[in-house]
Amino acid sequence: MKVIKYLLLLMVPAAMVGMLFVFIVASSSTEIRTYTENEYFTYYAFTDEDIRNAPRISGNYAFEYVPGDGYAPSNAIIFNDTSDATSLKTYLTTLGYEQQKRKQGEEEVWKKRTEIEGATFYIWVNKDAKQVYLTKVFHN
């Protein structure tokens, strides 16, 4: 009976390590991941802290993780049913980011003055679709 008990005690951690290994291998794929805050493990494994702490400007939102196969990785929060990004701009300002004069297409570019190679934030508002994207691109 003791042998079975010890085998079970060894098998549970081994199974957990095995599942974690499979998740890590799968997560290093080059696929874009879209997920919600309710997907607890994915949310905490893939969501950058600055994106995680961004104000929720809509009750309808999702997250996107792009691993960056050949380009800089990025993390985004996509808000639906809104076109007001004022709170996001205030949030970026409190983090020390400044809106740049240049734009990338229709996206506003936000950078820290003190960081040349640091992360860059982009805010894109699609008024027709009532969507707001807050994206953080990692350069280092």
Order of alpha helices (4+ residues) and beta strands (2+ residues): alpha-beta-alpha-alpha-beta-beta-alpha-beta-beta-beta-beta
